Amino acid sequence: MASNEPKQGSGGSGGGGFFASVVSSLSNLGSAMTKSVNGLMGYEGLEVINPEGSTEDAAEEAKKGRWKQEDRDSYWKMMQKYIGSDVQSMVTLPVLIFEPMTMVQKVAELMEYSYLLDLADKCEDPYMRLVYSSSWAISVYYAYQRTWKPFNPILGETYEMVNHNGVTFICEQVSHHPPMSAAHAENEHFSYDMTSKLKTKFLGNSIDIYPVGRTRVTLKRDGVVLELVPPLTKVNNLIFGRTWVDSPGEMIMTNLTTGDKVVLYFQPCGWFGSGRYEVDGYVYNAAEEPKILMTGKWNESMKYQVCDPEGEPLPGTELKEVWRLADTPKNDKFQYTHFAHKINSFDTAPKKLLTSDSRLRTDRYALENGDLSKAGSEKSRLEERQRAEKRTREAKGHQFTPRWFNLTSEVTPTPWGELEVYQYNGKGFLVDHNSDIKTFAKELKGITVF
């Protein structure tokens, strides 16, 4: 297979969050970390806690960050000026903190437990529909707790998935400034549409990620439309301590057809892990009366029970399990689930694969094979190509136009800002696929495709 590169748009060096922000030239913290981080820096964003419940003191816990101890002082001096700001224009981190997956692939992890949406479509009880659907929305949080950074998608990059529960899925990076992606999935029971524009706030040793986006699911049997508003996400202990992820706050899923909704509260993680993973809430009717209580842990299972108008369990009823986490690999290097490995492989690829597909990225592929040097050089090459393509496009007065999604005139409000909405144009999955997957799989190792 000849070396070729897809004609995609460009942008800068990628822009999807804090990890795309920091230079790799770091040096020396010394013995100052014998004190707690709060005591050292006097800044509340640098609180060190241990989410796993260990009794180690803060000084010992602080030594376990993703950075070497001697790297932190120089890093901290460099990054103080960014505290409180959106970090999407900051410079690129070394590839050693990346996972071999891009952000548009990571969106597809929502489909692992898509059978829950099938059950929601088959269900006649309007409140149980919300139990199934909200459990589907919760199920992805186990995958989202990974602390490795996905590669930033290149403008126009795509990811397609087939061969999973009858689901076809496509996601495209539709904008670079601001970074935005759009996705569509469907099977015989549901269709899924998402537009996402992340907003971030850097706090020193942590980052807040605000999910400025719109997610809608249509259940095909009755045409019921569900809209999801997730909580924000916090990445804690970026430099000092063991890095971990939390999503405190409310998740709301509303049935736009009937007015029913489910409100679930993600408990914030306290000292020594108290409350971490816990989710509690109710399914309400349109009159905001509780009908079903839900409880569980997003890294384990969710349960439900019919309740009275006061929110108390009805006598004679019991908690029933609606979702349980599937078995996961032991000691996996990147904390992948079996499904994450599956979507990162050719098993879920269409027979004819777009040259813009994430699987073809040479930096991602090199990292998957443990070649950090090549992954870093290929990442730099792709980023420079983005910049060159952007300069060429601007010189010609051209604007990038997504291939599989159209920008609509709709601007929708979200809790974190307004969002321009993209809609799938129906051209994907079967059209204009120009590389045979079996041939590519055999030849990928020695070529440059993306």
C-alpha positions as CSV (number, residue, x, y, z in Angstrom):
1,M,0.0,0.0,0.0
2,A,1.6,3.3,-1.1
3,S,2.3,6.0,1.4
4,N,-0.5,8.7,1.3
5,E,-2.1,11.2,3.6
6,P,-5.7,12.1,3.9
7,K,-6.7,15.6,2.9
8,Q,-7.9,16.9,6.2
9,G,-8.2,20.3,7.6
10,S,-5.8,21.6,10.2
11,G,-5.5,23.8,13.1
12,G,-2.8,24.3,15.7
13,S,-1.3,21.6,17.7
14,G,-4.5,20.0,18.8
15,G,-6.3,21.7,21.8
16,G,-8.3,19.4,23.9
17,G,-7.4,20.0,27.5
18,F,-4.7,20.5,30.1
19,F,-2.5,17.6,29.0
20,A,-2.1,19.2,25.6
21,S,-0.5,22.1,27.4
22,V,2.9,21.6,29.1
23,V,6.4,21.6,27.7
24,S,8.7,18.7,28.6
25,S,11.7,20.7,29.8
26,L,11.1,20.4,33.6
27,S,13.6,20.2,36.5
28,N,14.1,19.9,40.3
29,L,11.8,20.2,43.3
30,G,14.2,18.9,46.0
31,S,13.2,18.3,49.6
32,A,10.4,20.8,49.8
33,M,7.8,18.0,49.3
34,T,8.3,16.8,52.8
35,K,5.5,19.2,53.7
36,S,1.9,19.0,52.5
37,V,1.3,20.7,49.2
38,N,-1.2,23.1,50.7
39,G,1.4,24.1,53.3
40,L,4.1,24.5,50.7
41,M,2.1,26.5,48.1
42,G,-0.7,28.0,50.1
43,Y,-3.1,27.4,47.3
44,E,-6.4,25.4,47.7
45,G,-6.1,23.9,44.2
46,L,-3.1,21.9,45.4
47,E,-4.8,19.9,48.1
48,V,-3.5,16.3,48.2
49,I,-5.9,13.5,49.0
50,N,-5.7,9.8,48.5
51,P,-8.9,8.6,46.7
52,E,-8.0,5.0,47.4
53,G,-8.3,5.3,51.2
54,S,-4.7,4.7,52.1
55,T,-3.5,6.1,55.5
56,E,-0.2,7.4,54.0
57,D,0.5,11.0,54.9
58,A,0.3,13.7,52.3
59,A,4.1,14.0,51.9
60,E,4.4,10.3,50.9
61,E,1.3,10.5,48.7
62,A,2.7,13.6,46.9
63,K,5.7,11.6,45.7
64,K,3.5,9.3,43.6
65,G,2.5,11.7,40.9
66,R,2.9,11.1,37.2
67,W,6.0,13.4,37.1
68,K,9.4,12.7,38.5
69,Q,10.2,14.5,41.7
70,E,13.0,16.5,40.2
71,D,10.7,17.8,37.4
72,R,8.1,19.5,39.5
73,D,9.7,22.8,40.6
74,S,10.4,24.0,37.1
75,Y,7.0,23.0,36.0
76,W,5.2,24.8,38.8
77,K,7.2,28.0,38.1
78,M,6.2,27.9,34.5
79,M,2.5,27.1,35.0
80,Q,1.5,29.5,37.8
81,K,0.6,32.2,35.2
82,Y,-2.1,29.9,33.8
83,I,-4.0,29.4,37.0
84,G,-7.7,30.2,36.5
85,S,-7.5,30.2,32.7
86,D,-8.7,28.0,29.9
87,V,-5.7,25.8,29.0
88,Q,-6.6,25.0,25.4
89,S,-3.9,27.2,23.9
90,M,-1.0,25.9,26.0
91,V,1.8,23.9,24.5
92,T,2.2,20.1,24.0
93,L,3.1,17.5,26.6
94,P,5.5,14.6,25.8
95,V,3.9,11.5,24.5
96,L,4.8,9.4,27.6
97,I,1.6,10.5,29.3
98,F,-0.6,9.6,26.3
99,E,-2.7,6.5,25.7
100,P,-2.9,4.9,22.2
101,M,-6.4,6.3,21.5
102,T,-7.7,9.7,20.3
103,M,-10.5,11.7,21.7
104,V,-12.9,10.9,18.9
105,Q,-12.3,7.2,19.6
106,K,-12.9,7.7,23.3
107,V,-16.4,9.0,22.5
108,A,-17.3,5.5,21.1
109,E,-16.8,4.0,24.6
110,L,-20.3,5.3,25.3
111,M,-21.5,2.4,23.2
112,E,-20.1,-0.4,25.3
113,Y,-23.4,-0.9,27.2
114,S,-25.7,0.2,24.4
115,Y,-27.9,-2.8,25.1
116,L,-29.4,-0.6,27.9
117,L,-30.8,1.7,25.3
118,D,-32.2,-1.3,23.5
119,L,-34.0,-2.2,26.7
120,A,-35.2,1.3,27.1
121,D,-36.7,1.2,23.6
122,K,-38.5,-2.1,24.3
123,C,-39.8,-0.9,27.7
124,E,-43.4,0.4,27.9
125,D,-43.0,1.9,31.4
126,P,-41.9,5.5,30.9
127,Y,-40.0,5.6,34.2
128,M,-38.1,2.4,33.6
129,R,-37.1,3.8,30.3
130,L,-35.2,6.5,32.2
131,V,-33.7,3.9,34.6
132,Y,-32.2,2.0,31.6
133,S,-31.2,5.1,29.7
134,S,-29.5,6.9,32.7
135,S,-27.7,3.7,33.6
136,W,-26.3,3.7,30.1
137,A,-25.1,7.3,30.6
138,I,-23.5,6.3,34.0
139,S,-21.8,3.2,32.6
140,V,-19.1,5.1,30.7
141,Y,-17.7,6.7,33.8
142,Y,-15.5,3.7,34.6
143,A,-13.8,4.1,31.3
144,Y,-13.5,7.9,31.7
145,Q,-11.6,7.6,35.0
146,R,-8.4,6.7,33.1
147,T,-5.7,9.2,33.8
148,W,-3.8,8.8,30.5
149,K,-4.5,11.5,27.9
150,P,-6.0,10.6,24.6
151,F,-4.4,12.2,21.5
152,N,-6.0,15.4,20.4
153,P,-7.9,14.8,17.2
154,I,-6.7,16.4,14.0
155,L,-9.3,18.6,12.3
156,G,-11.4,16.3,10.1
157,E,-10.2,13.2,11.8
158,T,-12.9,10.5,12.0
159,Y,-13.6,7.2,13.9
160,E,-16.1,4.6,12.7
161,M,-17.3,1.5,14.6
162,V,-19.4,-1.4,13.4
163,N,-19.9,-5.0,14.6
164,H,-21.1,-4.2,18.1
165,N,-24.6,-4.9,19.1
166,G,-25.8,-3.9,15.6
167,V,-24.5,-0.4,16.3
168,T,-22.9,1.8,13.6
169,F,-21.0,4.8,15.0
170,I,-19.2,7.7,13.5
171,C,-17.4,10.7,15.1
172,E,-15.6,13.6,13.4
173,Q,-13.5,16.5,14.7
174,V,-15.5,19.3,13.2
175,S,-13.6,22.3,14.6
176,H,-10.2,23.1,16.0
177,H,-10.7,26.5,17.6
178,P,-12.6,25.9,19.7
179,P,-12.1,22.1,19.7
180,M,-15.4,20.5,18.8
181,S,-16.4,17.0,17.8
182,A,-19.7,15.6,16.6
183,A,-20.9,12.0,16.7
184,H,-23.8,9.8,15.5
185,A,-24.7,6.2,16.3
186,E,-27.7,4.0,15.7
187,N,-29.1,0.5,15.6
188,E,-32.7,-0.8,15.2
189,H,-33.7,0.5,18.6
190,F,-32.1,4.0,19.0
191,S,-30.2,6.8,17.4
192,Y,-27.6,8.9,19.2
193,D,-26.4,12.4,18.4
194,M,-23.8,14.4,20.1
195,T,-22.0,17.8,19.7
196,S,-19.2,18.5,22.2
197,K,-17.1,21.6,22.9
198,L,-15.0,21.1,26.0
199,K,-14.2,24.1,28.2
200,T,-11.4,23.8,30.8
201,K,-10.1,25.7,33.8
202,F,-6.6,25.1,35.1
203,L,-6.2,25.3,38.9
204,G,-2.6,24.4,39.5
205,N,-2.6,20.8,40.6
206,S,-6.0,20.1,39.1
207,I,-8.2,20.9,36.1
208,D,-11.9,21.3,35.8
209,I,-13.4,20.1,32.5
210,Y,-16.8,21.5,31.7
211,P,-18.8,19.3,29.2
212,V,-20.2,22.1,27.0
213,G,-22.2,19.8,24.7
214,R,-25.5,18.3,23.7
215,T,-26.3,14.6,23.8
216,R,-29.7,13.3,22.5
217,V,-31.0,9.8,22.2
218,T,-34.1,8.9,20.2
219,L,-35.8,5.7,21.0
220,K,-37.2,4.5,17.7
221,R,-40.3,2.6,18.7
222,D,-42.2,5.6,20.0
223,G,-40.0,8.4,18.9
224,V,-39.1,9.4,22.5
225,V,-36.3,11.9,22.7
226,L,-34.0,12.0,25.7
227,E,-31.5,14.7,26.4
228,L,-28.5,14.3,28.7
229,V,-26.7,17.0,30.8
230,P,-23.7,15.4,32.5
231,P,-21.7,16.8,35.5
232,L,-18.3,18.4,35.1
233,T,-15.2,16.4,35.5
234,K,-12.2,17.1,37.8
235,V,-8.7,15.7,37.1
236,N,-6.9,15.9,40.5
237,N,-3.3,15.7,41.5
238,L,-1.9,16.4,38.1
239,I,1.6,17.0,39.4
240,F,1.6,16.3,43.2
241,G,0.2,13.0,44.3
242,R,-1.5,10.1,42.5
243,T,-3.6,11.4,39.6
244,W,-7.3,10.5,39.7
245,V,-10.6,11.7,38.2
246,D,-13.8,12.7,39.9
247,S,-17.2,13.9,38.5
248,P,-19.1,15.6,41.4
249,G,-22.5,17.1,40.7
250,E,-25.8,16.4,39.0
251,M,-26.5,14.3,35.9
252,I,-29.9,15.1,34.4
253,M,-31.6,13.1,31.7
254,T,-34.9,14.6,30.5
255,N,-37.6,13.0,28.4
256,L,-38.3,15.9,26.0
257,T,-41.4,14.1,24.8
258,T,-43.2,13.7,28.2
259,G,-41.3,16.0,30.6
260,D,-40.3,13.1,32.9
261,K,-36.7,13.2,34.0
262,V,-34.0,11.5,36.2
263,V,-31.7,13.5,38.4
264,L,-28.7,11.6,39.8
265,Y,-26.1,13.1,42.1
266,F,-22.5,12.0,41.8
267,Q,-21.0,12.2,45.3
268,P,-17.7,14.1,45.5
269,C,-14.7,12.2,46.8
270,G,-13.8,13.1,50.3
271,W,-10.7,12.5,52.3
272,F,-9.4,8.9,52.0
273,G,-11.9,8.1,49.3
274,S,-15.1,8.5,51.2
275,G,-18.1,8.8,48.9
276,R,-16.1,8.2,45.8
277,Y,-18.0,6.4,43.0
278,E,-21.4,6.8,44.7
279,V,-24.4,7.9,42.7
280,D,-27.9,8.5,44.1
281,G,-31.1,10.0,42.8
282,Y,-34.7,9.7,41.5
283,V,-36.7,9.3,38.4
284,Y,-39.4,12.0,38.5
285,N,-42.6,12.4,36.5
286,A,-43.5,15.6,34.7
287,A,-45.0,17.0,37.9
288,E,-41.6,16.4,39.6
289,E,-42.9,13.6,41.9
290,P,-40.4,10.9,42.6
291,K,-41.3,7.5,41.1
292,I,-38.2,5.4,41.2
293,L,-35.1,5.7,43.4
294,M,-31.7,4.8,42.0
295,T,-28.5,4.1,43.8
296,G,-25.1,2.5,43.1
297,K,-21.5,3.1,42.2
298,W,-20.3,4.2,38.7
299,N,-17.4,1.8,38.9
300,E,-19.5,-1.2,39.9
301,S,-23.3,-1.3,39.4
302,M,-26.6,0.6,39.5
303,K,-29.8,-0.5,41.2
304,Y,-33.4,0.8,41.4
305,Q,-36.5,0.5,43.5
306,V,-40.1,1.8,43.2
307,C,-40.7,4.6,45.8
308,D,-43.7,6.5,47.2
309,P,-44.3,10.3,46.7
310,E,-42.0,11.1,49.6
311,G,-39.1,9.2,47.9
312,E,-39.2,6.3,50.4
313,P,-39.1,2.7,49.1
314,L,-42.6,1.1,48.7
315,P,-43.3,-1.7,51.1
316,G,-42.9,-5.1,49.5
317,T,-40.4,-3.9,46.9
318,E,-36.7,-4.4,46.8
319,L,-33.6,-3.0,45.1
320,K,-33.0,-4.6,41.7
321,E,-29.8,-4.4,39.7
322,V,-30.1,-2.8,36.3
323,W,-26.4,-2.6,35.2
324,R,-23.1,-4.1,36.4
325,L,-19.6,-3.4,35.2
326,A,-18.3,-6.1,32.8
327,D,-15.1,-7.9,33.7
328,T,-12.0,-5.9,33.0
329,P,-8.4,-6.9,32.2
330,K,-6.0,-7.3,35.1
331,N,-3.1,-4.9,35.4
332,D,-3.7,-3.4,32.0
333,K,-1.0,-0.8,31.2
334,F,-3.5,1.9,30.1
335,Q,-6.4,0.9,32.4
336,Y,-8.3,-0.2,29.3
337,T,-11.5,-2.3,29.5
338,H,-11.9,-5.2,27.1
339,F,-14.2,-2.9,25.0
340,A,-11.6,-0.2,24.8
341,H,-9.2,-2.7,23.3
342,K,-11.9,-3.8,20.9
343,I,-12.7,-0.3,19.6
344,N,-8.9,0.3,19.2
345,S,-8.6,-2.7,16.9
346,F,-9.8,-3.5,13.4
347,D,-12.4,-5.9,14.7
348,T,-14.9,-3.0,14.9
349,A,-13.8,-1.3,11.8
350,P,-15.9,-1.2,8.6
351,K,-14.6,-3.3,5.7
352,K,-13.6,-0.1,3.8
353,L,-11.9,2.3,6.2
354,L,-11.6,6.1,5.7
355,T,-8.1,7.3,5.5
356,S,-9.0,9.9,8.1
357,D,-9.8,7.2,10.7
358,S,-8.0,7.4,14.1
359,R,-6.7,3.8,13.8
360,L,-4.5,5.0,11.0
361,R,-2.6,7.6,13.0
362,T,1.0,6.7,13.0
363,D,1.7,8.3,16.4
364,R,-1.1,6.4,18.0
365,Y,0.0,3.1,16.4
366,A,3.6,3.6,17.4
367,L,2.6,4.2,21.0
368,E,0.4,1.1,21.0
369,N,3.5,-0.9,20.0
370,G,5.6,0.7,22.7
371,D,7.8,2.9,20.4
372,L,7.7,6.2,22.3
373,S,10.4,7.8,20.2
374,K,8.5,7.2,16.9
375,A,5.2,8.2,18.6
376,G,6.7,11.5,19.6
377,S,8.2,12.3,16.3
378,E,5.0,11.3,14.4
379,K,2.9,13.4,16.8
380,S,5.1,16.4,16.0
381,R,4.9,15.7,12.3
382,L,1.1,15.6,12.3
383,E,0.9,18.8,14.4
384,E,3.2,20.6,12.0
385,R,1.2,19.4,9.1
386,Q,-1.9,20.8,10.7
387,R,-0.3,24.2,11.1
388,A,0.9,24.1,7.4
389,E,-2.6,23.2,6.2
390,K,-4.1,25.9,8.2
391,R,-1.8,28.5,6.8
392,T,-2.5,27.3,3.2
393,R,-6.3,27.3,3.8
394,E,-6.2,30.8,5.3
395,A,-4.0,32.1,2.5
396,K,-6.6,30.9,0.0
397,G,-9.5,32.3,2.0
398,H,-11.0,28.9,2.5
399,Q,-12.9,27.6,5.5
400,F,-12.8,24.0,6.7
401,T,-16.1,22.1,6.1
402,P,-16.7,18.9,8.0
403,R,-17.4,15.9,5.7
404,W,-20.0,13.9,7.7
405,F,-21.7,16.6,9.9
406,N,-23.3,19.9,8.9
407,L,-23.4,23.0,11.1
408,T,-27.0,23.9,11.8
409,S,-28.4,27.3,12.6
410,E,-29.3,26.0,16.1
411,V,-27.4,27.4,19.1
412,T,-28.4,25.7,22.3
413,P,-27.8,26.8,25.9
414,T,-25.9,24.5,28.3
415,P,-25.0,25.1,32.0
416,W,-21.5,26.1,30.9
417,G,-22.2,28.2,27.8
418,E,-23.9,28.3,24.5
419,L,-23.2,25.6,21.9
420,E,-23.4,25.5,18.1
421,V,-25.1,22.2,17.0
422,Y,-23.8,19.9,14.3
423,Q,-26.0,17.3,12.7
424,Y,-25.0,14.0,11.0
425,N,-25.6,14.3,7.2
426,G,-26.2,10.6,6.5
427,K,-23.3,10.2,4.1
428,G,-21.0,8.0,6.3
429,F,-20.7,4.3,6.9
430,L,-20.9,3.2,3.3
431,V,-19.7,6.0,1.1
432,D,-16.2,6.9,-0.2
433,H,-14.3,4.4,1.9
434,N,-11.0,4.0,0.1
435,S,-8.7,1.6,1.9
436,D,-9.2,-2.1,2.4
437,I,-8.9,-3.0,6.1
438,K,-7.2,-6.4,5.7
439,T,-4.5,-4.9,3.4
440,F,-4.0,-2.0,5.7
441,A,-3.6,-4.2,8.8
442,K,-0.8,-6.2,7.1
443,E,1.1,-3.1,5.8
444,L,0.6,-0.5,8.6
445,K,3.8,-1.1,10.4
446,G,6.2,0.3,7.8
447,I,4.2,3.1,6.2
448,T,3.0,6.6,6.8
449,V,-0.8,6.9,6.1
450,F,-2.3,9.5,8.3
